[in-house]
Amino acid sequence: MKSVLIFAGLLLFAAANAARAANVEVKIDNFTFNPQQITVHAGDTVTWVNHDDIPHTVTSKTMVFRSKALDSDDKFSFTFATPGTFPYFCSLHPHMTGTIVVEAAK
């Protein structure tokens, strides 16, 4: 019985944390990331969507994450597990830059 209660508690904890996690979208359009800087919490997922008519990538300057070349309407998602500041760029067009600021989970 005790193990069943512990398991139920773990399920509730996981469900509560999943409910708090957010999904945030960054649009790639006109050779820009929009918004260029966002703040999320650890556990949140950021999804980049390419609305340009040419390929782009999403590449962390520290190689924490890296997408393949995204054609029009392709998406790339990454879940940020730890707090920190994550600058990124398009490896095909390095003048395109952005920053994800990750704060501690709520």
C-alpha positions as CSV (number, residue, x, y, z in Angstrom):
1,M,0.0,0.0,0.0
2,K,2.8,2.4,0.8
3,S,4.4,1.9,-2.6
4,V,1.1,2.6,-4.3
5,L,0.8,5.9,-2.4
6,I,4.4,6.8,-3.3
7,F,3.7,6.0,-6.9
8,A,0.5,8.1,-6.9
9,G,2.4,11.0,-5.3
10,L,5.1,10.8,-8.1
11,L,2.4,10.8,-10.7
12,L,0.8,13.9,-9.2
13,F,4.2,15.7,-9.0
14,A,4.9,14.9,-12.6
15,A,1.5,16.0,-13.7
16,A,1.8,19.3,-11.8
17,N,5.2,20.0,-13.3
18,A,4.0,19.1,-16.8
19,A,1.0,21.5,-16.4
20,R,3.4,24.3,-15.5
21,A,5.7,23.8,-18.5
22,A,5.1,26.2,-21.3
23,N,5.5,26.0,-25.1
24,V,6.8,29.2,-26.6
25,E,7.1,29.9,-30.4
26,V,9.7,32.0,-32.2
27,K,8.9,32.9,-35.8
28,I,11.7,33.0,-38.4
29,D,10.6,35.6,-40.9
30,N,12.3,38.1,-43.1
31,F,15.8,36.9,-42.0
32,T,15.0,37.6,-38.3
33,F,14.0,35.6,-35.2
34,N,10.9,37.1,-33.7
35,P,11.0,37.7,-30.8
36,Q,14.7,38.1,-30.8
37,Q,15.0,37.5,-27.1
38,I,12.6,35.6,-24.8
39,T,12.6,34.5,-21.2
40,V,11.3,31.1,-20.3
41,H,11.5,28.7,-17.3
42,A,13.4,25.5,-17.0
43,G,11.2,22.8,-18.4
44,D,9.7,25.0,-21.0
45,T,9.9,24.2,-24.7
46,V,10.7,26.7,-27.4
47,T,9.6,26.0,-31.0
48,W,11.1,27.8,-33.9
49,V,8.9,28.0,-37.1
50,N,10.4,29.0,-40.4
51,H,8.1,31.3,-42.3
52,D,10.7,32.4,-44.8
53,D,10.9,30.9,-48.3
54,I,14.5,29.9,-47.8
55,P,16.1,27.5,-45.3
56,H,17.4,28.6,-41.9
57,T,18.9,26.8,-38.9
58,V,18.7,27.4,-35.2
59,T,22.2,26.8,-33.7
60,S,23.3,27.4,-30.1
61,K,26.6,29.3,-29.9
62,T,27.7,26.6,-27.4
63,M,26.2,23.7,-29.4
64,V,23.6,22.9,-26.7
65,F,21.1,22.6,-29.5
66,R,21.2,22.6,-33.3
67,S,18.5,22.1,-35.9
68,K,18.8,20.7,-39.3
69,A,18.1,23.2,-42.2
70,L,14.5,24.2,-41.8
71,D,12.6,24.6,-45.0
72,S,9.5,26.8,-45.2
73,D,7.0,25.9,-42.4
74,D,9.4,23.4,-40.8
75,K,9.7,23.5,-37.0
76,F,12.4,22.8,-34.5
77,S,11.7,22.4,-30.8
78,F,14.1,22.3,-27.8
79,T,13.2,21.9,-24.1
80,F,15.4,23.9,-21.8
81,A,16.2,21.9,-18.7
82,T,18.6,24.2,-16.9
83,P,18.7,28.0,-16.2
84,G,21.1,30.1,-18.2
85,T,21.5,32.4,-21.2
86,F,21.5,30.6,-24.6
87,P,22.6,32.8,-27.5
88,Y,21.9,31.3,-30.9
89,F,22.1,32.1,-34.6
90,C,21.3,30.8,-38.1
91,S,24.4,28.9,-39.4
92,L,23.4,29.7,-42.9
93,H,22.9,33.5,-42.2
94,P,25.1,34.3,-39.1
95,H,23.8,37.8,-38.9
96,M,20.5,36.3,-37.7
97,T,20.8,36.0,-33.9
98,G,18.6,35.5,-30.9
99,T,18.8,34.7,-27.2
100,I,16.9,32.5,-24.9
101,V,17.1,33.4,-21.2
102,V,16.0,30.4,-19.0
103,E,15.0,31.1,-15.4
104,A,14.6,28.5,-12.6
105,A,11.4,26.5,-12.8
106,K,8.3,28.1,-11.2
